[in-house]
Amino acid sequence: AARRVSCPTLIVQGGRDEVLAPAFARRLSARFRRQARYLELPSGHRLLSERGPCWSELEQAVLEFAGSLRYAGLQRP
């Protein structure tokens, strides 16, 4: 299914995730037709907690990714 995705993609993975192995996420990111951006943070499975140790890195990565879409002409009208 990843090969059918044609839009820019950001994959964020916790390097110490015990639920979804980082190796799986790296293999998944390689399967996208357009190169997916892959970011592995030094965290476990719960990356989305605002109190998590990697929150600021995650927030910055998402903002940069969203900004890149805007400049690539992919913004909504």
Disulfide bonds with the S-S distance in Angstrom:
none
